[in-house]
């Protein structure tokens, strides 16, 4: 199944949960794309120990997820 997620929030927790869900779906052999819109495009600036966004984004792209902004 093909899944597209659109994220347009600046909250690190929302972006973190989107990447977590997308990575779990990729493990289940789904075809997943994430489209970052508006303030979510700057997700790297919200990276923290509590919300490791850069790490999750790296795992997502290395797992053949499609990240669009």
C-alpha positions as a printed NumPy array, in Angstrom:
array([[ 0.   ,  0.   ,  0.   ],
       [ 1.198,  3.536, -0.74 ],
       [ 0.927,  6.048,  2.085],
       [ 1.504,  9.808,  1.952],
       [ 1.797, 11.859,  5.124],
       [ 1.572, 15.653,  5.157],
       [ 3.081, 17.418,  8.153],
       [ 2.609, 21.159,  8.613],
       [ 3.246, 21.65 , 12.322],
       [ 6.206, 23.252, 14.065],
       [ 5.819, 21.102, 17.177],
       [ 8.812, 18.751, 17.47 ],
       [ 6.569, 16.107, 19.074],
       [ 4.192, 16.054, 16.088],
       [ 7.058, 15.755, 13.589],
       [ 8.754, 13.103, 15.739],
       [ 5.57 , 11.016, 15.857],
       [ 5.123, 11.335, 12.086],
       [ 8.647, 10.016, 11.462],
       [ 8.166,  7.222, 14.016],
       [ 4.913,  6.102, 12.379],
       [ 6.432,  6.322,  8.902],
       [ 9.448,  4.242,  9.966],
       [ 7.185,  1.57 , 11.47 ],
       [ 5.195,  1.455,  8.227],
       [ 8.398,  1.065,  6.207],
       [ 9.322, -1.915,  8.396],
       [ 5.977, -3.413,  7.379],
       [ 6.986, -3.047,  3.707],
       [ 4.657, -0.14 ,  2.986],
       [ 5.601,  2.549,  0.437],
       [ 5.7  ,  5.766,  2.497],
       [ 6.212,  9.417,  1.576],
       [ 6.33 , 12.372,  3.956],
       [ 5.644, 15.867,  2.681],
       [ 6.893, 18.582,  5.021],
       [ 4.992, 21.834,  4.62 ],
       [ 5.278, 25.255,  6.256],
       [ 7.122, 25.326,  9.589],
       [ 7.829, 21.574,  9.564],
       [10.375, 22.104,  6.753],
       [12.791, 23.408,  9.412],
       [12.515, 20.21 , 11.489],
       [16.308, 19.988, 11.918],
       [16.266, 23.113, 14.094],
       [13.922, 21.337, 16.534],
       [16.224, 18.335, 16.923],
       [16.883, 17.561, 20.593],
       [17.724, 14.705, 22.891],
       [14.037, 14.24 , 23.655],
       [13.002, 14.409, 19.97 ],
       [15.878, 13.098, 17.792],
       [14.374, 14.289, 14.511],
       [17.586, 14.17 , 12.466],
       [18.17 , 10.544, 13.419],
       [14.606,  9.504, 12.569],
       [14.74 , 11.373,  9.246],
       [18.021,  9.639,  8.398],
       [16.55 ,  6.222,  9.193],
       [13.485,  7.088,  7.103],
       [15.455,  8.082,  4.018],
       [17.931,  5.183,  4.312],
       [14.958,  2.817,  4.509],
       [13.82 ,  4.107,  1.1  ],
       [11.158,  6.429,  2.435],
       [10.529,  9.485,  0.283],
       [10.974, 12.816,  2.061],
       [ 9.576, 15.843,  0.248],
       [ 9.619, 19.497,  1.271]])
